[in-house]
Amino acid sequence: MVMEKPSAQLVGREFVRQYYTLLNQAPDYLHRFYGKNSSYVHGGLDSNGKPVEAVYGQSEIHKRVMALSFRDCHTKIRHVDAHATLNEGVVVQVMGELSNNMQPMRKFMQTFVLAPEGTVANKFYVHNDVFRYQDEVFGDSDSEPPEGGRFSFVLRWLYRPYQPCR
């Protein structure tokens, strides 16, 4: 019997259900979604005002999750987008609100890249995870951020003039 491959949307929605349930009920096991080459970044700026660095690998991710002290964490998921990506992976973007340790709800955006795990059909792990609170990105007003308050860059593509094949 051949199992039908689930859609990226189905994989994404099921992953989101499992991930945020575990975040609420047992955050100390959250690192088990990740692998030895996974990356994880949570937040915007550290206490020195510098961008939070990503951590790599299941062990370091576990330490970072524990340092975030998730307690009585509740989420309201507003929207989930999921799309197939390279090598049978799935990219998932989650928009919602999160409350940790009885604090007020804060809007967030979280993006996951789910990669297939080995040769087991329909089994994935989190290869990349980027979490941002929206108030840390956009602030509370419509005004422009102060000079030096945000960083930006210009991506310049390498342009090569057309050369006919010989």
DSSP file (Angstrom, degrees, kcal/mol; ACC not computed):
  #  RESIDUE AA STRUCTURE BP1 BP2  ACC     N-H-->O    O-->H-N    N-H-->O    O-->H-N    TCO  KAPPA ALPHA  PHI   PSI    X-CA   Y-CA   Z-CA
    1    1 A M              0   0    0      0, 0.0     2,-0.5     0, 0.0     0, 0.0   0.000 360.0 360.0 360.0 124.9    0.0    0.0    0.0
    2    2 A V        -     0   0    0      1,-0.0     2,-0.4     0, 0.0     0, 0.0  -0.779 360.0-136.0 -93.6 127.3    1.5    3.3   -1.1
    3    3 A M        -     0   0    0     -2,-0.5     2,-0.2     1,-0.1    -1,-0.0  -0.670  21.3-121.9 -82.6 133.2    0.9    6.3    1.2
    4    4 A E        -     0   0    0     -2,-0.4    -1,-0.1     1,-0.1     0, 0.0  -0.526  28.1-111.3 -74.0 138.9   -0.1    9.5   -0.5
    5    5 A K        -     0   0    0     -2,-0.2    -1,-0.1     1,-0.1     2,-0.1  -0.550  34.3-124.9 -70.6 126.7    2.2   12.4    0.2
    6    6 A P        -     0   0    0      0, 0.0    -1,-0.1     0, 0.0   116,-0.1  -0.372  28.9-101.4 -71.8 154.0    0.5   15.1    2.3
    7    7 A S     >  -     0   0    0      1,-0.1     4,-2.4    -2,-0.1     5,-0.2  -0.297  27.1-114.1 -69.0 158.0    0.2   18.6    1.0
    8    8 A A  H  > S+     0   0    0      1,-0.2     4,-2.9     2,-0.2     5,-0.2   0.879 118.5  55.5 -59.7 -38.2    2.6   21.3    2.4
    9    9 A Q  H  > S+     0   0    0      2,-0.2     4,-2.5     1,-0.2    -1,-0.2   0.906 108.2  47.3 -63.0 -41.5   -0.4   23.0    3.9
   10   10 A L  H  > S+     0   0    0      2,-0.2     4,-2.3     1,-0.2     5,-0.2   0.926 113.2  48.1 -65.3 -45.1   -1.4   19.9    5.8
   11   11 A V  H  X S+     0   0    0     -4,-2.4     4,-2.5     1,-0.2    -2,-0.2   0.935 113.7  48.4 -59.7 -46.8    2.2   19.3    7.0
   12   12 A G  H  X S+     0   0    0     -4,-2.9     4,-2.5     1,-0.2    -2,-0.2   0.921 112.1  46.8 -61.7 -46.8    2.4   22.9    8.1
   13   13 A R  H  X S+     0   0    0     -4,-2.5     4,-2.2     2,-0.2    -1,-0.2   0.902 113.9  47.7 -65.0 -41.2   -0.9   23.0   10.0
   14   14 A E  H  X S+     0   0    0     -4,-2.3     4,-2.3     2,-0.2    -1,-0.2   0.908 112.2  50.1 -66.8 -41.0   -0.2   19.7   11.8
   15   15 A F  H  X S+     0   0    0     -4,-2.5     4,-3.2    -5,-0.2     5,-0.2   0.940 110.1  50.3 -60.4 -47.1    3.3   20.9   12.7
   16   16 A V  H  X S+     0   0    0     -4,-2.5     4,-2.3     1,-0.2     5,-0.3   0.906 109.5  51.5 -59.6 -43.1    1.9   24.2   14.1
   17   17 A R  H  X S+     0   0    0     -4,-2.2     4,-1.4     1,-0.2    -1,-0.2   0.944 115.6  41.0 -58.6 -48.5   -0.7   22.3   16.2
   18   18 A Q  H  X S+     0   0    0     -4,-2.3     4,-2.2     2,-0.2    -2,-0.2   0.915 114.9  51.1 -67.2 -43.7    2.0   20.0   17.7
   19   19 A Y  H  X S+     0   0    0     -4,-3.2     4,-2.3     1,-0.2    -2,-0.2   0.944 114.0  40.6 -62.3 -51.4    4.6   22.8   18.2
   20   20 A Y  H  X S+     0   0    0     -4,-2.3     4,-1.4     2,-0.2    -1,-0.2   0.768 112.3  56.2 -75.6 -23.8    2.4   25.3   20.0
   21   21 A T  H  X S+     0   0    0     -4,-1.4     4,-2.6    -5,-0.3     5,-0.3   0.928 111.0  44.6 -66.0 -45.2    0.7   22.6   22.1
   22   22 A L  H  X S+     0   0    0     -4,-2.2     4,-2.8     1,-0.2    -2,-0.2   0.883 108.0  57.9 -66.4 -38.1    4.1   21.5   23.3
   23   23 A L  H  < S+     0   0    0     -4,-2.3    50,-0.3     1,-0.2    -1,-0.2   0.879 114.2  39.7 -57.5 -37.9    5.2   25.1   23.9
   24   24 A N  H  < S+     0   0    0     -4,-1.4    49,-0.3     2,-0.1    48,-0.3   0.901 127.6  29.7 -76.4 -43.7    2.2   25.4   26.2
   25   25 A Q  H  < S+     0   0    0     -4,-2.6    -3,-0.2     1,-0.2    -2,-0.2   0.816 137.4   3.5 -94.3 -33.0    2.3   22.0   27.9
   26   26 A A    ><  +     0   0    0     -4,-2.8     3,-2.2    -5,-0.3     4,-0.2  -0.384  58.7 166.8-154.6  66.8    6.0   21.0   28.0
   27   27 A P  G >  S+     0   0    0      0, 0.0     3,-1.6     0, 0.0     4,-0.3   0.731  73.3  73.6 -61.7 -21.1    8.4   23.6   26.6
   28   28 A D  G 3  S+     0   0    0      1,-0.3     3,-0.1     2,-0.1    38,-0.1   0.600  98.5  48.5 -68.8  -7.9   11.4   21.8   28.0
   29   29 A Y  G X  S+     0   0    0     -3,-2.2     3,-1.8    -7,-0.2    -1,-0.3   0.351  79.9 100.6-106.8   3.0   10.9   19.2   25.3
   30   30 A L  G X   +     0   0    0     -3,-1.6     3,-2.0     1,-0.3     4,-0.2   0.827  69.3  69.2 -58.7 -33.4   10.6   21.7   22.4
   31   31 A H  G >  S+     0   0    0     -4,-0.3     3,-1.7     1,-0.3    -1,-0.3   0.682  80.5  77.5 -61.2 -17.1   14.2   21.1   21.4
   32   32 A R  G <  S+     0   0    0     -3,-1.8    -1,-0.3     1,-0.3    -2,-0.2   0.639  82.5  65.2 -71.3 -12.4   13.2   17.6   20.2
   33   33 A F  G <  S+     0   0    0     -3,-2.0    93,-3.2    -4,-0.2    -1,-0.3   0.665  97.5  73.4 -75.8 -15.9   11.7   19.1   17.1
   34   34 A Y  E <   -a  126   0A   0     -3,-1.7     2,-0.2    -4,-0.2    93,-0.1  -0.520  69.6-142.3-103.1 164.0   15.2   20.2   16.0
   35   35 A G  E >   -     0   0A   0     91,-0.8     3,-1.3    -2,-0.2    22,-0.2  -0.536  37.3 -89.4-115.4-176.9   18.3   18.4   14.7
   36   36 A K  E 3  S+     0   0A   0      1,-0.3    23,-0.1    21,-0.2    91,-0.0   0.728 127.0  40.7 -69.0 -21.2   22.0   18.7   15.1
   37   37 A N  E 3  S+     0   0A   0     20,-0.1    -1,-0.3    19,-0.1     2,-0.0   0.228  89.5 123.8-108.8  12.7   22.4   21.2   12.3
   38   38 A S  E <   -     0   0A   0     -3,-1.3    19,-2.5    88,-0.1     2,-0.3  -0.334  48.6-145.9 -73.6 154.2   19.2   23.2   13.1
   39   39 A S  E     -aB 128  56A   0     88,-2.3    90,-1.0    17,-0.2     2,-0.4  -0.936  14.2-173.8-120.5 149.4   19.3   27.0   13.7
   40   40 A Y  E     +aB 129  55A   0     15,-2.1    15,-2.5    -2,-0.3     2,-0.4  -0.989   8.7 174.3-144.9 127.3   17.1   28.9   16.1
   41   41 A V  E     -a  130   0A   0     88,-2.2    90,-2.4    -2,-0.4     2,-0.4  -0.997   5.2-178.0-135.0 133.8   16.7   32.6   16.7
   42   42 A H  E     +a  131   0A   0     -2,-0.4    90,-0.2    11,-0.3     2,-0.2  -0.956  48.9   6.5-135.3 112.9   14.1   34.1   19.0
   43   43 A G        -     0   0    0     88,-2.2    88,-0.1    -2,-0.4     3,-0.1  -0.471  67.6-101.9 112.6 178.0   13.6   37.8   19.5
   44   44 A G  S    S+     0   0    0      1,-0.4     8,-2.3    -2,-0.2     2,-0.4   0.830  86.2  11.2-106.1 -73.5   14.9   41.0   18.2
   45   45 A L  B     -F   51   0B   0      6,-0.3    -1,-0.4     1,-0.1     2,-0.0  -0.879  65.5-133.8-117.2 145.0   17.5   42.8   20.2
   46   46 A D    >   -     0   0    0      4,-3.4     3,-2.1    -2,-0.4     6,-0.1  -0.157  46.9 -81.2 -82.5-174.1   19.5   41.6   23.2
   47   47 A S  T 3  S+     0   0    0      1,-0.3    -1,-0.1     2,-0.1    -2,-0.0   0.694 132.1  53.8 -65.4 -18.0   20.0   43.6   26.5
   48   48 A N  T 3  S-     0   0    0      2,-0.2    -1,-0.3     3,-0.0    -3,-0.0   0.363 120.3-107.7 -94.5   3.8   22.8   45.6   24.8
   49   49 A G  S <  S+     0   0    0     -3,-2.1    -2,-0.1     1,-0.3     3,-0.0   0.604  79.1 128.6  81.1  11.9   20.6   46.6   21.8
   50   50 A K  S    S-     0   0    0      1,-0.1    -4,-3.4     3,-0.0    -1,-0.3  -0.717  71.0 -88.6 -98.5 151.5   22.3   44.2   19.4
   51   51 A P  B     -F   45   0B   0      0, 0.0    -6,-0.3     0, 0.0     2,-0.1  -0.310  50.1-104.9 -57.8 137.0   20.5   41.7   17.2
   52   52 A V        -     0   0    0     -8,-2.3     2,-0.2    -9,-0.1    -9,-0.1  -0.419  36.9-126.2 -64.1 134.3   20.0   38.4   18.9
   53   53 A E        -     0   0    0     -2,-0.1   -11,-0.3     1,-0.1     2,-0.1  -0.541  20.0-114.7 -82.1 147.5   22.4   35.8   17.5
   54   54 A A        -     0   0    0     -2,-0.2     2,-0.3   -13,-0.1   -13,-0.2  -0.460  24.9-143.9 -73.0 152.4   21.1   32.4   16.2
   55   55 A V  E     -B   40   0A   0    -15,-2.5   -15,-2.1    -2,-0.1     2,-0.4  -0.864  12.1-143.7-114.8 157.7   22.1   29.2   18.1
   56   56 A Y  E     +B   39   0A   0     -2,-0.3     4,-0.5   -17,-0.2   -17,-0.2  -0.956  50.7  23.6-129.3 138.8   22.8   26.0   16.3
   57   57 A G  S  > S-     0   0    0    -19,-2.5     4,-2.4    -2,-0.4   -21,-0.2   0.180  84.4 -83.6  91.1 152.1   22.2   22.3   17.2
   58   58 A Q  H  > S+     0   0    0      1,-0.2     4,-2.3     2,-0.2     5,-0.1   0.864 124.3  51.4 -58.6 -41.6   19.7   20.6   19.4
   59   59 A S  H  > S+     0   0    0      2,-0.2     4,-1.9     1,-0.2    -1,-0.2   0.929 113.0  43.5 -65.1 -46.7   21.7   21.1   22.6
   60   60 A E  H  > S+     0   0    0     -4,-0.5     4,-2.3     2,-0.2    -1,-0.2   0.864 112.7  53.6 -68.0 -35.5   22.2   24.9   22.2
   61   61 A I  H  X S+     0   0    0     -4,-2.4     4,-2.7     2,-0.2     5,-0.2   0.912 106.8  52.4 -64.1 -41.7   18.6   25.3   21.1
   62   62 A H  H  X S+     0   0    0     -4,-2.3     4,-2.4    -5,-0.2    -2,-0.2   0.925 109.3  49.5 -59.4 -44.7   17.5   23.5   24.3
   63   63 A K  H  X S+     0   0    0     -4,-1.9     4,-2.1     2,-0.2    -1,-0.2   0.914 112.2  47.9 -60.7 -43.3   19.6   25.9   26.4
   64   64 A R  H  X S+     0   0    0     -4,-2.3     4,-1.3     2,-0.2    -2,-0.2   0.922 111.4  49.5 -65.8 -43.6   18.2   29.0   24.6
   65   65 A V  H  <>S+     0   0    0     -4,-2.7     5,-0.6     1,-0.2     3,-0.4   0.911 111.6  49.3 -61.5 -41.9   14.6   27.7   25.0
   66   66 A M  H ><5S+     0   0    0     -4,-2.4     3,-1.3     1,-0.2    -1,-0.2   0.883 107.4  55.1 -64.7 -37.5   15.2   27.1   28.7
   67   67 A A  H 3<5S+     0   0    0     -4,-2.1    -1,-0.2     1,-0.3    -2,-0.2   0.770  98.5  62.7 -66.7 -25.1   16.7   30.6   29.1
   68   68 A L  T 3<5S-     0   0    0     -4,-1.3    -1,-0.3    -3,-0.4    -2,-0.2   0.606  98.6-143.4 -76.1 -10.9   13.5   32.1   27.6
   69   69 A S  T < 5 -     0   0    0     -3,-1.3     2,-0.5    -4,-0.4    -3,-0.1   0.908  15.7-161.4  51.1  56.3   11.6   30.7   30.7
   70   70 A F      < +     0   0    0     -5,-0.6     2,-0.4    30,-0.1    -1,-0.2  -0.578  21.5 162.1 -70.0 118.8    8.4   29.7   28.9
   71   71 A R        -     0   0    0     -2,-0.5    30,-3.3     1,-0.1    31,-0.3  -0.997  65.1  -6.2-139.7 134.4    5.7   29.3   31.6
   72   72 A D  S    S-     0   0    0     -2,-0.4    30,-0.7   -48,-0.3     2,-0.4   0.916  86.5-176.0  49.0  47.8    2.0   29.2   31.2
   73   73 A C        -     0   0    0    -50,-0.3     2,-0.4   -49,-0.3    27,-0.2  -0.638   7.4-176.0 -84.0 126.6    2.6   30.1   27.5
   74   74 A H  E     -C   99   0A   0     25,-2.6    25,-2.9    -2,-0.4     2,-0.4  -0.962   3.6-167.4-124.9 141.2   -0.6   30.7   25.4
   75   75 A T  E     -C   98   0A   0     -2,-0.4     2,-0.5    23,-0.2    23,-0.2  -0.957  16.1-158.2-127.6 147.3   -0.8   31.4   21.7
   76   76 A K  E     -C   97   0A   0     21,-2.7    21,-2.1    -2,-0.4     2,-0.6  -0.965  20.6-150.9-117.1 109.0   -3.6   32.6   19.4
   77   77 A I  E     +C   96   0A   0     -2,-0.5    19,-0.3    19,-0.2     3,-0.1  -0.719  19.5 175.7 -83.5 120.3   -2.7   31.5   15.9
   78   78 A R  E     -     0   0A   0     17,-2.5     2,-0.3    -2,-0.6    18,-0.2   0.793  63.7  -0.4 -94.0 -34.3   -4.1   34.0   13.4
   79   79 A H  E     -C   95   0A   0     16,-2.0    16,-2.6     2,-0.0     2,-0.4  -0.978  53.0-163.8-159.9 142.8   -2.7   32.7   10.2
   80   80 A V  E     -C   94   0A   0     -2,-0.3     2,-0.4    14,-0.2    14,-0.2  -0.996   6.7-174.2-130.3 126.6   -0.5   29.8    8.9
   81   81 A D  E     +C   93   0A   0     12,-2.5    12,-2.8    -2,-0.4     2,-0.4  -0.961   8.0 178.4-114.3 138.5    1.1   29.7    5.4
   82   82 A A  E     +C   92   0A   0     -2,-0.4     2,-0.3    10,-0.2    10,-0.2  -0.995   1.7 175.3-142.5 135.7    2.9   26.7    4.3
   83   83 A H  E     -C   91   0A   0      8,-2.3     8,-2.8    -2,-0.4     2,-0.1  -0.990  35.1-106.7-139.8 145.9    4.6   26.0    1.0
   84   84 A A  E     +C   90   0A   0     -2,-0.3     6,-0.3     6,-0.2     2,-0.2  -0.443  45.5 177.0 -65.5 143.7    6.7   23.2   -0.5
   85   85 A T    >   -     0   0    0      4,-2.5     3,-0.7     1,-0.2     4,-0.4  -0.641  36.0 -32.8-135.6-166.2   10.4   24.2   -0.8
   86   86 A L  G >  S+     0   0    0      1,-0.2     3,-1.8    -2,-0.2    -1,-0.2  -0.090 118.3  10.1 -56.2 147.8   13.7   22.6   -1.9
   87   87 A N  G 3  S-     0   0    0      1,-0.3    -1,-0.2    -3,-0.1     3,-0.1   0.824 131.9 -58.4  54.1  40.7   14.4   18.9   -1.3
   88   88 A E  G <  S+     0   0    0     -3,-0.7    -1,-0.3     1,-0.2    -2,-0.2   0.656 102.1 139.8  68.1  16.4   10.9   18.0   -0.3
   89   89 A G    <   -     0   0    0     -3,-1.8    -4,-2.5    -4,-0.4     2,-0.4  -0.241  45.0-136.2 -83.0 176.9   11.0   20.5    2.6
   90   90 A V  E     -CD  84 114A   0     24,-2.4    24,-3.6    -6,-0.3     2,-0.5  -0.998   3.9-151.1-136.7 129.5    8.2   22.8    3.8
   91   91 A V  E     -CD  83 113A   0     -8,-2.8    -8,-2.3    -2,-0.4     2,-0.4  -0.891  18.7-168.8-100.2 132.4    8.5   26.4    4.8
   92   92 A V  E     -CD  82 112A   0     20,-2.9    20,-3.1    -2,-0.5     2,-0.5  -0.978   9.7-167.5-126.4 127.7    5.9   27.5    7.3
   93   93 A Q  E     -CD  81 111A   0    -12,-2.8   -12,-2.5    -2,-0.4     2,-0.4  -0.971   8.3-167.2-116.7 130.0    5.1   31.1    8.4
   94   94 A V  E     -CD  80 110A   0     16,-3.3    16,-2.5    -2,-0.5     2,-0.4  -0.947   5.5-171.6-118.5 132.3    2.9   31.6   11.5
   95   95 A M  E     +CD  79 109A   0    -16,-2.6   -17,-2.5    -2,-0.4   -16,-2.0  -0.987  35.0 101.6-121.3 133.2    1.3   34.9   12.6
   96   96 A G  E     -CD  77 108A   0     12,-2.0    12,-2.9    -2,-0.4     2,-0.4  -0.912  62.3 -75.3-174.1-159.0   -0.3   35.2   15.9
   97   97 A E  E     -CD  76 107A   0    -21,-2.1   -21,-2.7    -2,-0.3     2,-0.4  -0.974  33.9-164.2-130.2 143.9   -0.2   36.4   19.5
   98   98 A L  E     -CD  75 106A   0      8,-2.5     8,-1.9    -2,-0.4     2,-0.4  -0.989   7.6-168.2-133.8 137.7    1.8   34.9   22.4
   99   99 A S  E     -C   74   0A   0    -25,-2.9   -25,-2.6    -2,-0.4     2,-0.4  -0.994   9.9-170.8-122.7 127.2    1.5   35.4   26.1
  100  100 A N    >   -     0   0    0     -2,-0.4     3,-1.3     4,-0.3   -28,-0.2  -0.969  68.0  -4.7-120.1 133.2    4.3   34.0   28.4
  101  101 A N  T 3  S-     0   0    0    -30,-3.3    -1,-0.2    -2,-0.4   -29,-0.2   0.882 127.8 -56.9  56.6  43.9    4.2   33.9   32.1
  102  102 A M  T 3  S+     0   0    0    -30,-0.7    -1,-0.3   -31,-0.3     3,-0.1   0.664 100.2 141.7  63.9  20.5    0.8   35.7   32.4
  103  103 A Q    <   -     0   0    0     -3,-1.3    -1,-0.2     1,-0.2     3,-0.1  -0.424  62.1 -80.0 -81.1 164.6    2.1   38.7   30.5
  104  104 A P        -     0   0    0      0, 0.0    -4,-0.3     0, 0.0    -1,-0.2  -0.263  57.6 -89.3 -62.4 154.0   -0.1   40.5   27.9
  105  105 A M        -     0   0    0     -6,-0.1     2,-0.4    -3,-0.1    -6,-0.2  -0.369  43.8-162.8 -62.3 141.0   -0.4   39.0   24.5
  106  106 A R  E     -D   98   0A   0     -8,-1.9    -8,-2.5    -3,-0.1     2,-0.2  -0.993  20.9-116.4-128.4 137.5    2.2   40.2   21.9
  107  107 A K  E     +D   97   0A   0     -2,-0.4    27,-2.4   -10,-0.2    28,-0.5  -0.471  42.2 175.7 -70.7 140.7    1.9   39.9   18.2
  108  108 A F  E     -DE  96 133A   0    -12,-2.9   -12,-2.0    25,-0.3     2,-0.4  -0.935  27.0-151.0-141.8 164.7    4.6   37.7   16.6
  109  109 A M  E     -DE  95 132A   0     23,-2.4    23,-2.6    -2,-0.3     2,-0.4  -0.995  17.0-175.8-134.3 134.9    5.7   36.1   13.4
  110  110 A Q  E     -DE  94 131A   0    -16,-2.5   -16,-3.3    -2,-0.4     2,-0.5  -0.998   6.6-164.0-136.4 132.8    7.6   32.8   13.2
  111  111 A T  E     -DE  93 130A   0     19,-2.7    19,-2.5    -2,-0.4     2,-0.4  -0.967   8.2-174.1-120.2 129.3    9.0   31.1   10.2
  112  112 A F  E     -DE  92 129A   0    -20,-3.1   -20,-2.9    -2,-0.5     2,-0.6  -0.920  17.1-154.0-118.3 144.2   10.1   27.5   10.1
  113  113 A V  E     -DE  91 128A   0     15,-2.3    14,-3.0    -2,-0.4    15,-1.3  -0.979  18.2-159.6-112.6 115.6   11.8   25.5    7.5
  114  114 A L  E     -DE  90 126A   0    -24,-3.6   -24,-2.4    -2,-0.6    12,-0.2  -0.831   7.0-164.9 -96.3 128.2   10.9   21.8    7.9
  115  115 A A  E     - E   0 125A   0     10,-2.6    10,-2.2    -2,-0.5   -26,-0.1  -0.869  28.0-101.7-112.8 146.2   13.2   19.3    6.3
  116  116 A P  E     - E   0 124A   0      0, 0.0     2,-0.8     0, 0.0     8,-0.3  -0.384  33.6-129.8 -64.1 142.5   12.5   15.7    5.7
  117  117 A E    >   -     0   0    0      6,-3.2     3,-1.1     3,-0.3     6,-0.1  -0.834  54.7 -62.4 -99.9 105.8   14.2   13.4    8.2
  118  118 A G  T 3  S-     0   0    0     -2,-0.8     5,-0.1     1,-0.2     0, 0.0  -0.210  96.5 -38.9  59.6-143.5   16.1   10.6    6.5
  119  119 A T  T 3  S+     0   0    0      2,-0.1     2,-0.4    -3,-0.0    -1,-0.2   0.369  99.2 118.9 -99.9   3.3   14.2    8.2    4.4
  120  120 A V    X   -     0   0    0     -3,-1.1     3,-1.2     1,-0.1    -3,-0.3  -0.585  69.6-118.5 -74.1 123.9   11.1    7.9    6.6
  121  121 A A  T 3  S+     0   0    0     -2,-0.4     3,-0.1     1,-0.2    -1,-0.1  -0.355  88.3   2.6 -64.9 137.7    8.1    9.1    4.6
  122  122 A N  T 3  S+     0   0    0      1,-0.2     2,-0.5    -2,-0.1    -1,-0.2   0.746  95.4 127.9  61.4  28.5    6.3   12.2    6.0
  123  123 A K    <   +     0   0    0     -3,-1.2    -6,-3.2    -6,-0.1     2,-0.3  -0.974  33.0 175.2-118.0 127.5    8.7   12.7    8.9
  124  124 A F  E     - E   0 116A   0     -2,-0.5     2,-0.3    -8,-0.3   -10,-0.1  -0.859  18.3-161.6-128.8 158.8   10.2   16.2    9.3
  125  125 A Y  E     - E   0 115A   0    -10,-2.2   -10,-2.6    -2,-0.3     2,-0.7  -0.920  37.4 -97.9-130.8 163.2   12.4   18.1   11.7
  126  126 A V  E     +aE  34 114A   0    -93,-3.2   -91,-0.8    -2,-0.3   -12,-0.2  -0.726  39.4 172.8 -83.3 115.0   12.8   21.9   12.2
  127  127 A H  E    S+     0   0A   0    -14,-3.0   -88,-2.3    -2,-0.7     2,-0.3   0.848  70.4  16.1 -88.7 -39.1   15.9   22.9   10.2
  128  128 A N  E     -aE  39 113A   0    -15,-1.3   -15,-2.3   -90,-0.2     2,-0.4  -0.994  62.5-178.7-136.3 143.6   15.5   26.7   10.7
  129  129 A D  E     +aE  40 112A   0    -90,-1.0   -88,-2.2    -2,-0.3     2,-0.5  -0.960   1.2 179.2-144.4 121.7   13.4   28.7   13.1
  130  130 A V  E     -aE  41 111A   0    -19,-2.5   -19,-2.7    -2,-0.4     2,-0.4  -0.986   6.7-175.9-126.4 121.3   13.1   32.5   13.2
  131  131 A F  E     +aE  42 110A   0    -90,-2.4   -88,-2.2    -2,-0.5     2,-0.4  -0.953   4.1 175.2-118.9 133.9   10.8   34.2   15.7
  132  132 A R  E     - E   0 109A   0    -23,-2.6   -23,-2.4    -2,-0.4     2,-0.4  -0.994  27.8-136.3-139.3 132.8   10.2   37.9   16.0
  133  133 A Y  E >>  - E   0 108A   0     -2,-0.4     4,-0.9   -25,-0.2     3,-0.7  -0.734  22.1-138.3 -77.9 134.4    7.8   39.9   18.2
  134  134 A Q  H 3>>S+     0   0    0    -27,-2.4     4,-3.2    -2,-0.4     5,-0.5   0.823  99.3  60.1 -67.9 -31.7    6.2   42.5   15.9
  135  135 A D  H 3>5S+     0   0    0    -28,-0.5     4,-0.8     1,-0.2    -1,-0.2   0.770 103.2  53.1 -69.4 -22.2    6.5   45.4   18.5
  136  136 A E  H <45S+     0   0    0     -3,-0.7    -1,-0.2     2,-0.1    -2,-0.2   0.752 116.7  38.8 -78.4 -24.5   10.3   44.9   18.5
  137  137 A V  H  <5S+     0   0    0     -4,-0.9    -2,-0.2    -3,-0.4    -3,-0.1   0.901 133.6  19.1 -88.9 -48.1   10.4   45.2   14.7
  138  138 A F  H  <5S-     0   0    0     -4,-3.2     3,-0.4     1,-0.2    -3,-0.2   0.620  92.4-148.8-102.0 -16.0    7.8   47.9   14.1
  139  139 A G     << -     0   0    0     -4,-0.8    -1,-0.2    -5,-0.5    -2,-0.1  -0.254  40.3 -67.6  73.0-168.3    7.5   49.6   17.5
  140  140 A D  S    S+     0   0    0     -4,-0.1     2,-0.3    -5,-0.0    -1,-0.2   0.416 109.5  56.9-102.1   0.2    4.3   51.2   18.7
  141  141 A S  S    S-     0   0    0     -3,-0.4     0, 0.0     2,-0.2     0, 0.0  -0.781  77.1-122.3-128.2 172.5    4.1   54.1   16.2
  142  142 A D  S    S+     0   0    0     -2,-0.3    -3,-0.1     2,-0.0    -1,-0.0   0.424  76.7 111.4 -90.2  -0.3    4.0   54.8   12.5
  143  143 A S  S    S-     0   0    0      1,-0.1    -2,-0.2     0, 0.0     0, 0.0  -0.272  78.6 -94.3 -74.7 162.2    7.1   57.0   12.7
  144  144 A E        -     0   0    0      1,-0.1    -1,-0.1    -2,-0.0     3,-0.1  -0.422  46.8-101.2 -70.6 148.4   10.4   56.0   11.2
  145  145 A P        -     0   0    0      0, 0.0     3,-0.1     0, 0.0     5,-0.1  -0.362  47.4 -92.9 -66.8 152.7   12.9   54.4   13.5
  146  146 A P    >   -     0   0    0      0, 0.0     3,-2.8     0, 0.0     4,-0.4  -0.265  55.3 -80.2 -64.4 154.7   15.7   56.6   14.9
  147  147 A E  T 3  S+     0   0    0      1,-0.3    -3,-0.0     2,-0.2     0, 0.0  -0.320 121.7  13.6 -56.0 130.3   18.9   56.7   12.9
  148  148 A G  T 3  S+     0   0    0      2,-0.3    -1,-0.3    -3,-0.1     3,-0.0   0.370  98.5 107.0  83.6  -5.6   21.0   53.7   13.9
  149  149 A G  S <  S+     0   0    0     -3,-2.8     2,-0.3     1,-0.1    -2,-0.2   0.698  85.2  24.5 -79.5 -19.0   17.9   52.1   15.5
  150  150 A R  S    S-     0   0    0     -4,-0.4     2,-0.3    -5,-0.1    -2,-0.3  -0.947  75.8-133.9-138.0 158.1   17.5   49.5   12.7
  151  151 A F        +     0   0    0     -2,-0.3     2,-0.3    -3,-0.0    -2,-0.0  -0.864  23.5 174.8-113.9 152.8   19.9   48.0   10.2
  152  152 A S        -     0   0    0     -2,-0.3     2,-0.3     2,-0.0    -2,-0.0  -0.938   7.8-164.9-146.4 167.9   19.3   47.6    6.5
  153  153 A F        -     0   0    0     -2,-0.3     2,-0.5     2,-0.0    -2,-0.0  -0.974  19.3-128.0-151.2 162.3   21.2   46.4    3.5
  154  154 A V        -     0   0    0     -2,-0.3     2,-0.7     2,-0.0    -2,-0.0  -0.976  21.2-144.4-115.0 124.7   21.1   46.5   -0.3
  155  155 A L        -     0   0    0     -2,-0.5     2,-0.6     2,-0.0    -2,-0.0  -0.798  14.2-162.6 -90.3 120.3   21.5   43.2   -2.0
  156  156 A R        -     0   0    0     -2,-0.7     2,-0.2     3,-0.0    -2,-0.0  -0.913  10.2-142.6-108.0 118.3   23.4   43.6   -5.2
  157  157 A W        -     0   0    0     -2,-0.6     2,-0.6     1,-0.1    -2,-0.0  -0.547  24.7-110.0 -77.6 141.2   23.0   40.7   -7.6
  158  158 A L        -     0   0    0     -2,-0.2     2,-0.5     1,-0.0    -1,-0.1  -0.612  37.8-156.0 -71.0 118.6   26.1   39.8   -9.6
  159  159 A Y        -     0   0    0     -2,-0.6    -1,-0.0    -3,-0.0    -3,-0.0  -0.866  13.6-176.2-104.3 127.0   25.3   40.8  -13.1
  160  160 A R        -     0   0    0     -2,-0.5     3,-0.1     3,-0.0    -2,-0.0  -0.986  29.3-117.8-120.1 127.4   27.0   39.2  -16.0
  161  161 A P        -     0   0    0      0, 0.0     2,-0.1     0, 0.0     0, 0.0  -0.245  43.1 -87.8 -61.3 151.2   26.4   40.4  -19.5
  162  162 A Y        -     0   0    0      1,-0.0     0, 0.0     0, 0.0     0, 0.0  -0.353  45.0-172.3 -60.2 131.9   24.8   37.9  -21.9
  163  163 A Q        -     0   0    0     -3,-0.1    -1,-0.0    -2,-0.1    -3,-0.0  -0.988  23.1-123.8-128.5 123.0   27.3   35.8  -23.8
  164  164 A P        -     0   0    0      0, 0.0     2,-0.1     0, 0.0     0, 0.0  -0.289  30.1-107.4 -64.7 148.6   26.1   33.6  -26.5
  165  165 A C              0   0    0      1,-0.1     0, 0.0     0, 0.0     0, 0.0  -0.436 360.0 360.0 -70.9 148.4   27.0   29.9  -26.3
  166  166 A R              0   0    0     -2,-0.1    -1,-0.1     0, 0.0     0, 0.0   0.384 360.0 360.0-111.5 360.0   29.6   28.6  -28.6
